[in-house]
Amino acid sequence: MFQHFKRTVNGTSTEVYTLVMHVDNFKVGSLGSNSVYTSSLQGVNGTFYGSTMLGIAVQNGAAVRPSSSWNLACLKNGSSTVDRNRGTMYRTTGGTVAVKKTVLAQNLTGALSSLRWAIGGISLLLDQTLTSASYNSAIASEAEGVGGVSDKRPRTLMGYIPSSQEIVLAIAVDAADPGNPNKGITMFDGRTIMKDLGCTMGIHLDGGSSTSIRLRHQPQDGAEQVVRHRVTTNAQLVAAYFDTTWPQQRFPSPWTDL
């Protein structure tokens, strides 16, 4: 299912897209030379990147974009010279979903072979009661290298609802200027959104100019549509997506549906 709504988050008018499906359908994958917006996938952009991958991106125990020049591409949070101990969301081959801070993917479970998937980001800390100031302090080291935690910019988020075993993929952009990479919400605002959507664990994915979502929608009274949004034309290298050919049904939100 998906939602598209507007709400005010801690004083900021925000436009939000969500895509929600059972965890069994979720995958992490390479975009090749595409972006989420131009792909055929139903999902959002993935982890951090520059000229090479800067975050963990693993599917079935293997890097989704291996590099001949760097053997830890997609298997490490950080670059070849800088370690980033960041919140990484993962699922084991036994079905356990969790978020854990790590530099190396193999340290999530002790072996890459026991990872069904893993993707690096910045912890949402949804299991804790935190103010904006205490959250910002808690994630300050994780967010080094990706901008200020209080900067207002587009955000890409991923969460999990254990009671329904659903993954929630979401983007949040400025309601008045949704294509502006320098407007949007803070990291704490993104945390608020995911908490209000029912997630009990989650991470920030790569936001700002990388923020993108794409899905297929089947209205009850019309032809199938592609619903998508991007902030810029950046190619994001990897995607967090649902492996399905089925179009999504729209569900109402508690906020102002768009």
C-alpha atoms as one frame of an Amber mdcrd trajectory, in Angstrom:
protein
   0.000   0.000   0.000   1.027   3.626  -0.250   0.100   6.988   1.200   0.654
  10.546   0.008  -0.173  13.271   2.484   0.714  16.650   3.905   1.227  17.296
   7.598   2.915  19.769   9.879   5.879  18.252  11.702   7.269  20.268  14.596
   6.111  23.460  12.868   7.194  22.558   9.312   4.663  21.866   6.540   5.827
  18.623   4.973   4.783  16.473   2.009   5.213  12.756   2.664   5.070   9.637
   0.475   5.058   6.193   2.093   5.291   2.710   0.595   4.481  -0.209   2.910
   4.723  -3.962   2.305   5.526  -7.200   4.119   9.191  -7.629   4.974   9.427
 -10.765   2.797   9.132  -8.538  -0.284  11.963  -6.182   0.659  15.332  -6.137
  -1.102  18.440  -4.010  -1.456  19.708  -3.760  -5.018  21.901  -1.963  -7.525
  20.382   0.682  -9.774  23.025   0.206 -12.444  23.140   3.495 -14.344  19.534
   4.378 -13.467  17.990   6.373 -10.660  14.975   5.253  -8.636  12.869   7.746
 -10.582  13.808   6.288 -13.985  13.848   2.645 -12.885  11.061   0.060 -12.930
  11.388  -0.551  -9.175   8.933   0.248  -6.409  11.015   1.791  -3.664  13.299
   4.616  -2.577  16.934   5.578  -2.937  19.344   3.716  -0.697  22.444   4.421
   1.354  25.123   7.101   1.110  27.496   7.361  -1.829  29.991   9.606  -3.550
  32.277   8.526  -6.358  32.041   5.111  -4.659  29.656   3.536  -2.174  29.853
   5.020   1.339  27.397   2.724   3.078  26.486  -0.907   3.595  24.292  -2.418
   0.876  24.006  -6.205   1.079  21.566  -8.705  -0.405  21.797 -12.445   0.272
  25.160 -12.066   1.985  26.868 -10.214  -0.870  27.623  -6.621  -1.856  25.035
  -5.300  -4.306  27.633  -3.132  -6.120  31.006  -4.862  -5.720  34.081  -2.952
  -6.832  37.239  -4.375  -8.364  39.214  -1.509  -6.808  37.847  -1.774  -3.245
  36.871  -5.085  -1.695  34.725  -3.476   1.029  32.442  -1.516  -1.312  28.885
  -1.973   0.043  30.302  -3.992   2.947  31.367  -0.999   5.055  29.884   2.243
   6.366  32.431   4.843   5.300  35.105   5.087   2.659  38.341   3.209   2.072
  40.058   5.637   4.465  37.285   6.662   6.899  35.237   4.423   9.199  31.635
   5.410  10.016  29.955   3.581  12.887  26.364   4.021  11.710  22.942   2.588
  12.290  22.383  -0.264   9.858  19.087  -2.044   9.347  19.251  -5.722   8.498
  17.408  -9.023   8.350  19.008 -12.350   9.095  18.448 -15.549   7.167  16.464
 -16.672  10.204  14.051 -13.756   9.785  15.145 -11.416  12.583  14.945  -7.691
  11.726  17.096  -5.269  13.716  19.046  -2.008  13.671  22.613  -1.949  14.967
  25.512   0.480  14.779  28.423  -0.993  12.871  31.297  -0.149  10.567  31.444
  -3.527   8.827  28.467  -5.515   7.577  29.948  -8.805   8.750  29.883  -7.573
  12.358  26.086  -7.322  12.349  25.754 -11.076  12.806  29.303 -12.408  12.676
  29.094 -13.622   9.078  27.898 -12.122   5.800  26.306 -15.444   4.902  23.722
 -14.995   7.672  22.461 -11.678   6.251  19.396 -11.756   4.032  19.856  -8.028
   3.527  21.456  -5.005   5.195  21.516  -1.288   4.455  23.458   1.453   6.185
  22.031   4.744   7.374  21.658   6.814  10.527  19.773   5.486  13.545  16.252
   6.731  14.275  16.370   5.362  17.854  12.610   4.827  17.855  12.772   2.645
  20.958  13.894   5.615  23.062  12.096   8.691  24.424  14.159  11.620  23.172
  13.879  15.370  22.746  15.203  17.013  19.611  18.364  18.057  21.446  19.004
  14.626  22.954  18.387  12.870  19.628  20.704  15.243  17.783  23.405  14.598
  20.368  22.903  10.820  20.183  23.381  10.656  16.401  26.007  13.394  16.007
  28.873  10.984  15.353  26.780   8.884  12.945  25.852  11.969  10.922  29.400
  13.220  10.426  30.071  13.612   6.732  26.425  13.860   5.623  25.397  17.329
   6.825  24.001  18.860   9.976  21.342  16.950  11.871  19.287  20.140  12.268
  19.532  21.198   8.628  16.166  21.276   6.880  16.326  19.205   3.722  14.501
  16.329   1.979  14.698  13.058   3.908  14.548   9.392   2.927  13.581   6.958
   5.677  13.081   3.270   6.349  11.303   1.671   9.287   9.831  -1.576  10.547
   6.525  -2.443  12.241   7.022  -5.800  14.028   3.330  -6.388  14.780   2.481
  -6.566  11.066   5.983  -7.498   9.839   5.932  -4.539   7.458   8.729  -2.399
   6.090   7.883   1.295   5.689   9.774   3.263   3.033   9.164   7.010   3.076
  10.344  10.325   1.735   9.556  13.740   3.184  10.002  17.015   1.298   9.063
  20.642   1.795   5.345  21.018   1.079   5.715  24.388  -0.642   8.930  23.627
  -2.540   9.197  19.825  -2.915  11.994  19.905  -5.481  14.361  22.062  -3.452
  17.293  20.100  -1.957  17.879  22.866   0.586  14.401  22.821   2.102  12.591
  20.151   4.061  12.802  18.755   7.572  15.377  17.967  10.240  16.475  14.468
  11.169  14.400  14.669  14.344  11.363  15.618  12.234  11.943  12.500  10.130
  12.097  10.444  13.308   8.755  11.934  14.384   7.133  10.928  11.090   8.305
   7.319  11.287   7.289   7.004  14.927   3.808   8.317  14.088   3.567   5.760
  11.258   3.948   2.989  13.826   7.581   2.027  13.282   9.532   0.807  16.300
  12.925   0.710  14.590  14.400   2.415  11.571  17.087   4.498   9.903  17.612
   7.585   7.810  18.787   6.703   4.314  20.543   9.158   1.985  18.504  12.366
   1.873  18.886  15.823   0.368  19.301  15.863  -3.389  19.229  12.047  -3.527
  15.702  11.723  -2.112  13.460   9.787  -4.527  10.516   7.403  -4.561   8.728
   5.438  -7.272   5.732   3.098  -7.192   2.844   1.834  -9.282  -0.710   2.674
  -8.263  -3.927   1.008  -9.363  -6.870   3.357  -8.709 -10.214   1.694  -8.127
 -11.797   3.611 -10.995  -9.086   4.180 -13.569  -5.938   3.103 -15.372  -2.754
   2.165 -13.566  -0.470   5.094 -12.770   3.181   5.571 -11.900   3.552   7.685
  -8.766   7.027   9.084  -8.318   8.972  12.036  -6.974  12.582  13.118  -7.129
  14.448  16.127  -5.817  17.194  16.102  -8.461  18.296  13.850 -11.309  21.067
  12.214  -9.255  21.732   8.533  -9.925  21.745   6.963  -6.470  23.660   3.698
  -7.136  21.525   1.479  -4.868  17.839   1.206  -3.987  15.748  -0.008  -1.068
  12.728  -1.551  -2.768   9.970  -4.148  -2.822  10.375  -7.028  -5.239   6.861
  -7.090  -6.636   5.113  -6.522  -9.955   1.802  -5.709  -8.277   0.570  -2.106
  -8.266  -0.138  -0.514  -4.906  -3.481   0.395  -3.400  -3.790   3.785  -1.787
  -4.746   3.935   1.879  -5.959   7.041   3.727  -3.694   8.668   6.296  -4.606
  10.478   9.528  -3.313  13.698   7.951  -4.223  15.701   4.820  -4.179  13.300
   1.870  -2.909  14.706  -1.430
